Amino acid sequence: MTITSTGTCATSRAARYSKQLVSHMSRRHGGEWDSEADRGYILFPITRANLKCADDMMTITVEAEDEETATFLEDVIERHLVKFGAKDNLTMEWTRS
């Protein structure tokens, strides 16, 4: 069973932080950011994270084969994002389906 985990982060700098996250994490695994569409992706060895921005919200979606992998991916993404946005006190809210 595939688990879809969707994280949201409210920030007035959604596109900036998304672009920074993609740029940083894609150095290791690959990925791309499209500034015109305000969306992109990060490739992980086990899956792909899709990022998109709308207004003051960043949304990140990942798929995982099990709960442990979903938790791992959420943690990795969130740690990096929180680090980049420390001065803005960024937080992620994750939901799974």
N, CA, C and O atoms as a Tinker XYZ file with bonds, in Angstrom:
   388  protein
     1  N      0.839000   -1.170000    0.000000    73     2
     2  CA     0.000000    0.000000    0.000000    64     1     3
     3  C      0.895000    1.247000    0.000000    63     2     4     5
     4  O      1.807000    1.353000    0.819000    81     3
     5  N      0.644000    2.163000   -0.890000    73     3     6
     6  CA     1.405000    3.398000   -0.967000    64     5     7
     7  C      0.791000    4.447000   -0.049000    63     6     8     9
     8  O     -0.425000    4.632000   -0.015000    81     7
     9  N      1.651000    5.123000    0.687000    73     7    10
    10  CA     1.229000    6.199000    1.581000    64     9    11
    11  C      1.581000    7.523000    0.916000    63    10    12    13
    12  O      2.718000    7.724000    0.490000    81    11
    13  N      0.617000    8.417000    0.827000    73    11    14
    14  CA     0.869000    9.760000    0.324000    64    13    15
    15  C      0.883000   10.697000    1.515000    63    14    16    17
    16  O     -0.077000   10.759000    2.283000    81    15
    17  N      1.975000   11.424000    1.662000    73    15    18
    18  CA     2.130000   12.376000    2.747000    64    17    19
    19  C      2.226000   13.775000    2.153000    63    18    20    21
    20  O      3.049000   14.038000    1.276000    81    19
    21  N      1.372000   14.667000    2.647000    73    19    22
    22  CA     1.336000   16.032000    2.146000    64    21    23
    23  C      1.646000   16.993000    3.290000    63    22    24    25
    24  O      0.983000   16.996000    4.327000    81    23
    25  N      2.668000   17.801000    3.065000    73    23    26
    26  CA     3.056000   18.795000    4.062000    64    25    27
    27  C      2.739000   20.187000    3.565000    63    26    28    29
    28  O      2.922000   20.495000    2.387000    81    27
    29  N      2.259000   21.030000    4.471000    73    27    30
    30  CA     1.989000   22.418000    4.129000    64    29    31
    31  C      2.745000   23.328000    5.080000    63    30    32    33
    32  O      2.964000   22.996000    6.245000    81    31
    33  N      3.134000   24.469000    4.564000    73    31    34
    34  CA     3.860000   25.464000    5.342000    64    33    35
    35  C      3.361000   26.840000    4.923000    63    34    36    37
    36  O      3.505000   27.235000    3.766000    81    35
    37  N      2.779000   27.561000    5.860000    73    35    38
    38  CA     2.303000   28.909000    5.582000    64    37    39
    39  C      3.465000   29.886000    5.728000    63    38    40    41
    40  O      4.094000   29.962000    6.783000    81    39
    41  N      3.741000   30.627000    4.666000    73    39    42
    42  CA     4.789000   31.638000    4.668000    64    41    43
    43  C      4.604000   32.584000    3.488000    63    42    44    45
    44  O      4.199000   32.170000    2.401000    81    43
    45  N      4.902000   33.840000    3.713000    73    43    46
    46  CA     4.804000   34.811000    2.625000    64    45    47
    47  C      5.951000   34.638000    1.630000    63    46    48    49
    48  O      5.958000   35.274000    0.576000    81    47
    49  N      6.913000   33.786000    1.957000    73    47    50
    50  CA     8.060000   33.515000    1.085000    64    49    51
    51  C      8.045000   32.075000    0.568000    63    50    52    53
    52  O      9.096000   31.444000    0.455000    81    51
    53  N      6.889000   31.571000    0.263000    73    51    54
    54  CA     6.752000   30.169000   -0.135000    64    53    55
    55  C      7.624000   29.811000   -1.337000    63    54    56    57
    56  O      8.318000   28.794000   -1.316000    81    55
    57  N      7.596000   30.629000   -2.371000    73    55    58
    58  CA     8.381000   30.332000   -3.572000    64    57    59
    59  C      9.884000   30.386000   -3.277000    63    58    60    61
    60  O     10.645000   29.547000   -3.758000    81    59
    61  N     10.294000   31.351000   -2.506000    73    59    62
    62  CA    11.716000   31.494000   -2.166000    64    61    63
    63  C     12.218000   30.266000   -1.413000    63    62    64    65
    64  O     13.258000   29.706000   -1.761000    81    63
    65  N     11.478000   29.841000   -0.377000    73    63    66
    66  CA    11.915000   28.692000    0.404000    64    65    67
    67  C     11.818000   27.387000   -0.382000    63    66    68    69
    68  O     12.656000   26.501000   -0.219000    81    67
    69  N     10.818000   27.268000   -1.217000    73    67    70
    70  CA    10.699000   26.060000   -2.046000    64    69    71
    71  C     11.872000   25.953000   -3.006000    63    70    72    73
    72  O     12.473000   24.889000   -3.153000    81    71
    73  N     12.190000   27.060000   -3.654000    73    71    74
    74  CA    13.317000   27.083000   -4.587000    64    73    75
    75  C     14.616000   26.740000   -3.861000    63    74    76    77
    76  O     15.429000   25.972000   -4.376000    81    75
    77  N     14.814000   27.302000   -2.673000    73    75    78
    78  CA    16.022000   27.029000   -1.888000    64    77    79
    79  C     16.089000   25.556000   -1.490000    63    78    80    81
    80  O     17.153000   24.941000   -1.564000    81    79
    81  N     14.974000   24.996000   -1.074000    73    79    82
    82  CA    14.939000   23.585000   -0.679000    64    81    83
    83  C     15.269000   22.679000   -1.866000    63    82    84    85
    84  O     16.068000   21.751000   -1.743000    81    83
    85  N     14.654000   22.952000   -3.003000    73    83    86
    86  CA    14.925000   22.153000   -4.205000    64    85    87
    87  C     16.389000   22.287000   -4.605000    63    86    88    89
    88  O     17.051000   21.289000   -4.891000    81    87
    89  N     16.889000   23.500000   -4.625000    73    87    90
    90  CA    18.280000   23.733000   -5.021000    64    89    91
    91  C     19.244000   22.978000   -4.110000    63    90    92    93
    92  O     20.174000   22.325000   -4.584000    81    91
    93  N     19.021000   23.071000   -2.828000    73    91    94
    94  CA    19.912000   22.413000   -1.861000    64    93    95
    95  C     19.831000   20.888000   -1.956000    63    94    96    97
    96  O     20.858000   20.217000   -2.061000    81    95
    97  N     18.635000   20.349000   -1.919000    73    95    98
    98  CA    18.475000   18.900000   -1.867000    64    97    99
    99  C     18.722000   18.232000   -3.213000    63    98   100   101
   100  O     19.071000   17.052000   -3.257000    81    99
   101  N     18.549000   18.957000   -4.306000    73    99   102
   102  CA    18.750000   18.339000   -5.616000    64   101   103
   103  C     20.227000   18.167000   -5.950000    63   102   104   105
   104  O     20.568000   17.442000   -6.885000    81   103
   105  N     21.094000   18.815000   -5.207000    73   103   106
   106  CA    22.532000   18.628000   -5.430000    64   105   107
   107  C     22.941000   17.182000   -5.213000    63   106   108   109
   108  O     23.841000   16.668000   -5.878000    81   107
   109  N     22.281000   16.549000   -4.292000    73   107   110
   110  CA    22.611000   15.160000   -3.967000    64   109   111
   111  C     21.828000   14.166000   -4.812000    63   110   112   113
   112  O     22.367000   13.147000   -5.242000    81   111
   113  N     20.568000   14.461000   -5.045000    73   111   114
   114  CA    19.693000   13.457000   -5.659000    64   113   115
   115  C     19.129000   13.853000   -7.017000    63   114   116   117
   116  O     18.708000   12.991000   -7.788000    81   115
   117  N     19.117000   15.131000   -7.311000    73   115   118
   118  CA    18.493000   15.600000   -8.540000    64   117   119
   119  C     17.175000   16.274000   -8.242000    63   118   120   121
   120  O     16.555000   16.032000   -7.207000    81   119
   121  N     16.761000   17.112000   -9.152000    73   119   122
   122  CA    15.504000   17.835000   -9.000000    64   121   123
   123  C     15.528000   19.084000   -9.839000    63   122   124   125
   124  O     16.512000   19.374000  -10.520000    81   123
   125  N     14.448000   19.816000   -9.787000    73   123   126
   126  CA    14.341000   21.012000  -10.619000    64   125   127
   127  C     13.274000   21.939000  -10.056000    63   126   128   129
   128  O     12.277000   21.485000   -9.494000    81   127
   129  N     13.495000   23.250000  -10.212000    73   127   130
   130  CA    12.512000   24.248000   -9.802000    64   129   131
   131  C     12.118000   25.080000  -11.018000    63   130   132   133
   132  O     12.986000   25.528000  -11.767000    81   131
   133  N     10.831000   25.288000  -11.220000    73   131   134
   134  CA    10.300000   26.106000  -12.305000    64   133   135
   135  C      9.755000   27.398000  -11.696000    63   134   136   137
   136  O      8.663000   27.409000  -11.128000    81   135
   137  N     10.517000   28.480000  -11.815000    73   135   138
   138  CA    10.135000   29.760000  -11.202000    64   137   139
   139  C      8.858000   30.344000  -11.800000    63   138   140   141
   140  O      8.101000   31.015000  -11.099000    81   139
   141  N      8.615000   30.102000  -13.060000    73   139   142
   142  CA     7.405000   30.637000  -13.689000    64   141   143
   143  C      6.146000   29.960000  -13.164000    63   142   144   145
   144  O      5.113000   30.609000  -12.997000    81   143
   145  N      6.225000   28.675000  -12.907000    73   143   146
   146  CA     5.066000   27.919000  -12.428000    64   145   147
   147  C      5.026000   27.809000  -10.904000    63   146   148   149
   148  O      4.039000   27.333000  -10.344000    81   147
   149  N      6.096000   28.248000  -10.226000    73   147   150
   150  CA     6.220000   28.098000   -8.765000    64   149   151
   151  C      5.978000   26.657000   -8.328000    63   150   152   153
   152  O      5.200000   26.377000   -7.416000    81   151
   153  N      6.678000   25.753000   -9.016000    73   151   154
   154  CA     6.598000   24.338000   -8.642000    64   153   155
   155  C      7.895000   23.643000   -9.016000    63   154   156   157
   156  O      8.658000   24.131000   -9.850000    81   155
   157  N      8.134000   22.505000   -8.394000    73   155   158
   158  CA     9.337000   21.745000   -8.689000    64   157   159
   159  C      9.298000   20.385000   -8.031000    63   158   160   161
   160  O      8.266000   19.949000   -7.520000    81   159
   161  N     10.436000   19.724000   -8.051000    73   159   162
   162  CA    10.516000   18.395000   -7.452000    64   161   163
   163  C     11.937000   18.126000   -6.983000    63   162   164   165
   164  O     12.899000   18.747000   -7.436000    81   163
   165  N     12.032000   17.178000   -6.060000    73   163   166
   166  CA    13.303000   16.674000   -5.559000    64   165   167
   167  C     13.285000   15.164000   -5.744000    63   166   168   169
   168  O     12.333000   14.497000   -5.337000    81   167
   169  N     14.320000   14.632000   -6.348000    73   167   170
   170  CA    14.415000   13.178000   -6.504000    64   169   171
   171  C     15.151000   12.589000   -5.304000    63   170   172   173
   172  O     16.226000   13.057000   -4.930000    81   171
   173  N     14.570000   11.581000   -4.721000    73   171   174
   174  CA    15.210000   10.791000   -3.678000    64   173   175
   175  C     15.445000    9.401000   -4.265000    63   174   176   177
   176  O     14.785000    9.033000   -5.237000    81   175
   177  N     16.357000    8.627000   -3.708000    73   175   178
   178  CA    16.578000    7.277000   -4.243000    64   177   179
   179  C     15.316000    6.404000   -4.229000    63   178   180   181
   180  O     15.189000    5.478000   -5.030000    81   179
   181  N     14.385000    6.706000   -3.316000    73   179   182
   182  CA    13.209000    5.845000   -3.157000    64   181   183
   183  C     11.912000    6.469000   -3.655000    63   182   184   185
   184  O     10.909000    5.767000   -3.788000    81   183
   185  N     11.906000    7.770000   -3.933000    73   183   186
   186  CA    10.681000    8.432000   -4.374000    64   185   187
   187  C     10.997000    9.836000   -4.871000    63   186   188   189
   188  O     12.159000   10.216000   -5.010000    81   187
   189  N      9.964000   10.582000   -5.130000    73   187   190
   190  CA    10.091000   11.963000   -5.595000    64   189   191
   191  C      9.203000   12.847000   -4.723000    63   190   192   193
   192  O      8.070000   12.478000   -4.414000    81   191
   193  N      9.708000   13.996000   -4.330000    73   191   194
   194  CA     8.914000   14.980000   -3.595000    64   193   195
   195  C      8.497000   16.072000   -4.574000    63   194   196   197
   196  O      9.337000   16.626000   -5.282000    81   195
   197  N      7.222000   16.380000   -4.615000    73   195   198
   198  CA     6.697000   17.430000   -5.480000    64   197   199
   199  C      6.361000   18.647000   -4.635000    63   198   200   201
   200  O      5.681000   18.535000   -3.615000    81   199
   201  N      6.836000   19.805000   -5.059000    73   199   202
   202  CA     6.614000   21.049000   -4.340000    64   201   203
   203  C      5.833000   22.006000   -5.224000    63   202   204   205
   204  O      6.053000   22.071000   -6.433000    81   203
   205  N      4.917000   22.750000   -4.608000    73   203   206
   206  CA     4.208000   23.798000   -5.336000    64   205   207
   207  C      3.850000   24.907000   -4.358000    63   206   208   209
   208  O      3.704000   24.682000   -3.157000    81   207
   209  N      3.714000   26.101000   -4.901000    73   207   210
   210  CA     3.392000   27.269000   -4.091000    64   209   211
   211  C      2.158000   27.949000   -4.654000    63   210   212   213
   212  O      1.959000   28.015000   -5.867000    81   211
   213  N      1.346000   28.445000   -3.758000    73   211   214
   214  CA     0.182000   29.234000   -4.144000    64   213   215
   215  C     -0.041000   30.257000   -3.041000    63   214   216   217
   216  O     -0.168000   29.903000   -1.869000    81   215
   217  N     -0.088000   31.520000   -3.420000    73   215   218
   218  CA    -0.266000   32.605000   -2.460000    64   217   219
   219  C      0.786000   32.491000   -1.353000    63   218   220   221
   220  O      1.983000   32.576000   -1.627000    81   219
   221  N      0.356000   32.305000   -0.133000    73   219   222
   222  CA     1.271000   32.245000    1.007000    64   221   223
   223  C      1.372000   30.832000    1.574000    63   222   224   225
   224  O      1.463000   30.655000    2.789000    81   223
   225  N      1.356000   29.826000    0.698000    73   223   226
   226  CA     1.388000   28.445000    1.143000    64   225   227
   227  C      2.307000   27.605000    0.261000    63   226   228   229
   228  O      2.250000   27.672000   -0.967000    81   227
   229  N      3.137000   26.829000    0.904000    73   227   230
   230  CA     3.985000   25.848000    0.222000    64   229   231
   231  C      3.390000   24.472000    0.510000    63   230   232   233
   232  O      3.026000   24.169000    1.647000    81   231
   233  N      3.294000   23.644000   -0.527000    73   231   234
   234  CA     2.786000   22.284000   -0.368000    64   233   235
   235  C      3.820000   21.311000   -0.926000    63   234   236   237
   236  O      4.316000   21.480000   -2.040000    81   235
   237  N      4.134000   20.288000   -0.128000    73   235   238
   238  CA     5.101000   19.270000   -0.532000    64   237   239
   239  C      4.420000   17.912000   -0.401000    63   238   240   241
   240  O      3.853000   17.595000    0.645000    81   239
   241  N      4.476000   17.110000   -1.465000    73   239   242
   242  CA     3.847000   15.792000   -1.459000    64   241   243
   243  C      4.879000   14.723000   -1.769000    63   242   244   245
   244  O      5.652000   14.849000   -2.719000    81   243
   245  N      4.886000   13.664000   -0.957000    73   243   246
   246  CA     5.764000   12.520000   -1.192000    64   245   247
   247  C      4.945000   11.242000   -1.073000    63   246   248   249
   248  O      3.936000   11.199000   -0.368000    81   247
   249  N      5.391000   10.206000   -1.769000    73   247   250
   250  CA     4.774000    8.889000   -1.650000    64   249   251
   251  C      5.804000    7.927000   -1.082000    63   250   252   253
   252  O      6.984000    7.988000   -1.428000    81   251
   253  N      5.347000    7.040000   -0.207000    73   251   254
   254  CA     6.231000    6.064000    0.430000    64   253   255
   255  C      5.533000    4.716000    0.492000    63   254   256   257
   256  O      4.305000    4.630000    0.486000    81   255
   257  N      6.338000    3.676000    0.552000    73   255   258
   258  CA     5.795000    2.315000    0.601000    64   257   259
   259  C      5.360000    1.887000    1.998000    63   258   260   261
   260  O      4.593000    0.935000    2.143000    81   259
   261  N      5.850000    2.591000    3.040000    73   259   262
   262  CA     5.489000    2.217000    4.408000    64   261   263
   263  C      5.585000    3.423000    5.334000    63   262   264   265
   264  O      6.114000    4.466000    4.951000    81   263
   265  N      5.075000    3.278000    6.549000    73   263   266
   266  CA     5.044000    4.360000    7.536000    64   265   267
   267  C      6.449000    4.844000    7.895000    63   266   268   269
   268  O      6.676000    6.046000    8.033000    81   267
   269  N      7.381000    3.918000    8.045000    73   267   270
   270  CA     8.749000    4.269000    8.421000    64   269   271
   271  C      9.398000    5.172000    7.367000    63   270   272   273
   272  O     10.046000    6.161000    7.710000    81   271
   273  N      9.228000    4.837000    6.105000    73   271   274
   274  CA     9.785000    5.637000    5.024000    64   273   275
   275  C      9.100000    6.996000    4.947000    63   274   276   277
   276  O      9.766000    8.008000    4.727000    81   275
   277  N      7.792000    7.036000    5.123000    73   275   278
   278  CA     7.061000    8.312000    5.114000    64   277   279
   279  C      7.563000    9.218000    6.226000    63   278   280   281
   280  O      7.793000   10.407000    6.005000    81   279
   281  N      7.734000    8.668000    7.409000    73   279   282
   282  CA     8.233000    9.442000    8.546000    64   281   283
   283  C      9.638000    9.956000    8.270000    63   282   284   285
   284  O      9.945000   11.107000    8.581000    81   283
   285  N     10.491000    9.127000    7.693000    73   283   286
   286  CA    11.856000    9.518000    7.359000    64   285   287
   287  C     11.862000   10.692000    6.369000    63   286   288   289
   288  O     12.571000   11.676000    6.579000    81   287
   289  N     11.077000   10.587000    5.295000    73   287   290
   290  CA    11.028000   11.636000    4.283000    64   289   291
   291  C     10.486000   12.945000    4.854000    63   290   292   293
   292  O     11.028000   14.017000    4.587000    81   291
   293  N      9.428000   12.852000    5.632000    73   291   294
   294  CA     8.876000   14.043000    6.278000    64   293   295
   295  C      9.937000   14.732000    7.135000    63   294   296   297
   296  O     10.092000   15.952000    7.090000    81   295
   297  N     10.655000   13.940000    7.909000    73   295   298
   298  CA    11.679000   14.474000    8.811000    64   297   299
   299  C     12.807000   15.158000    8.040000    63   298   300   301
   300  O     13.210000   16.268000    8.387000    81   299
   301  N     13.313000   14.509000    7.007000    73   299   302
   302  CA    14.415000   15.082000    6.222000    64   301   303
   303  C     13.993000   16.409000    5.601000    63   302   304   305
   304  O     14.718000   17.399000    5.699000    81   303
   305  N     12.846000   16.433000    4.974000    73   303   306
   306  CA    12.361000   17.650000    4.319000    64   305   307
   307  C     12.122000   18.749000    5.352000    63   306   308   309
   308  O     12.539000   19.891000    5.160000    81   307
   309  N     11.459000   18.401000    6.430000    73   307   310
   310  CA    11.128000   19.397000    7.445000    64   309   311
   311  C     12.377000   19.970000    8.113000    63   310   312   313
   312  O     12.453000   21.179000    8.333000    81   311
   313  N     13.345000   19.133000    8.434000    73   311   314
   314  CA    14.579000   19.625000    9.066000    64   313   315
   315  C     15.271000   20.661000    8.193000    63   314   316   317
   316  O     15.708000   21.701000    8.687000    81   315
   317  N     15.371000   20.383000    6.903000    73   315   318
   318  CA    16.021000   21.331000    6.003000    64   317   319
   319  C     15.218000   22.624000    5.886000    63   318   320   321
   320  O     15.784000   23.716000    5.945000    81   319
   321  N     13.927000   22.506000    5.723000    73   319   322
   322  CA    13.085000   23.684000    5.568000    64   321   323
   323  C     13.125000   24.556000    6.826000    63   322   324   325
   324  O     13.252000   25.776000    6.726000    81   323
   325  N     13.019000   23.955000    7.986000    73   323   326
   326  CA    13.047000   24.704000    9.240000    64   325   327
   327  C     14.394000   25.402000    9.413000    63   326   328   329
   328  O     14.456000   26.527000    9.908000    81   327
   329  N     15.450000   24.745000    9.013000    73   327   330
   330  CA    16.785000   25.347000    9.088000    64   329   331
   331  C     16.869000   26.585000    8.185000    63   330   332   333
   332  O     17.353000   27.632000    8.614000    81   331
   333  N     16.401000   26.467000    6.943000    73   331   334
   334  CA    16.437000   27.594000    6.015000    64   333   335
   335  C     15.575000   28.755000    6.505000    63   334   336   337
   336  O     15.946000   29.919000    6.355000    81   335
   337  N     14.435000   28.432000    7.085000    73   335   338
   338  CA    13.491000   29.471000    7.501000    64   337   339
   339  C     13.500000   29.754000    8.984000    63   338   340   341
   340  O     12.470000   30.124000    9.548000    81   339
   341  N     14.640000   29.588000    9.628000    73   339   342
   342  CA    14.726000   29.777000   11.077000    64   341   343
   343  C     14.251000   31.165000   11.508000    63   342   344   345
   344  O     13.562000   31.301000   12.519000    81   343
   345  N     14.617000   32.185000   10.748000    73   343   346
   346  CA    14.228000   33.537000   11.160000    64   345   347
   347  C     12.724000   33.783000   10.994000    63   346   348   349
   348  O     12.174000   34.696000   11.610000    81   347
   349  N     12.067000   32.978000   10.173000    73   347   350
   350  CA    10.623000   33.097000    9.989000    64   349   351
   351  C      9.838000   32.056000   10.785000    63   350   352   353
   352  O      8.615000   31.976000   10.673000    81   351
   353  N     10.544000   31.260000   11.589000    73   351   354
   354  CA     9.905000   30.217000   12.417000    64   353   355
   355  C      8.996000   29.298000   11.609000    63   354   356   357
   356  O      7.849000   29.059000   11.987000    81   355
   357  N      9.513000   28.786000   10.500000    73   355   358
   358  CA     8.716000   27.909000    9.645000    64   357   359
   359  C      8.393000   26.591000   10.341000    63   358   360   361
   360  O      9.208000   26.040000   11.081000    81   359
   361  N      7.204000   26.109000   10.087000    73   359   362
   362  CA     6.782000   24.796000   10.566000    64   361   363
   363  C      6.016000   24.099000    9.448000    63   362   364   365
   364  O      5.416000   24.750000    8.593000    81   363
   365  N      6.042000   22.778000    9.465000    73   363   366
   366  CA     5.302000   21.964000    8.486000    64   365   367
   367  C      4.187000   21.225000    9.190000    63   366   368   369
   368  O      4.349000   20.757000   10.317000    81   367
   369  N      3.065000   21.127000    8.526000    73   367   370
   370  CA     1.939000   20.302000    8.978000    64   369   371
   371  C      1.794000   19.165000    7.991000    63   370   372   373
   372  O      1.553000   19.405000    6.808000    81   371
   373  N      1.934000   17.931000    8.448000    73   371   374
   374  CA     1.869000   16.768000    7.552000    64   373   375
   375  C      0.562000   16.013000    7.749000    63   374   376   377
   376  O      0.095000   15.837000    8.875000    81   375
   377  N     -0.021000   15.571000    6.642000    73   375   378
   378  CA    -1.191000   14.686000    6.685000    64   377   379
   379  C     -0.903000   13.522000    5.750000    63   378   380   381
   380  O     -0.213000   13.674000    4.743000    81   379
   381  N     -1.437000   12.371000    6.094000    73   379   382
   382  CA    -1.222000   11.168000    5.276000    64   381   383
   383  C     -2.545000   10.602000    4.790000    63   382   384   385
   384  O     -3.582000   10.705000    5.444000    81   383
   385  N     -2.460000    9.994000    3.600000    73   383   386
   386  CA    -3.641000    9.305000    3.065000    64   385   387
   387  C     -3.215000    8.017000    2.437000    63   386   388
   388  O     -4.052000    7.275000    1.923000    81   387
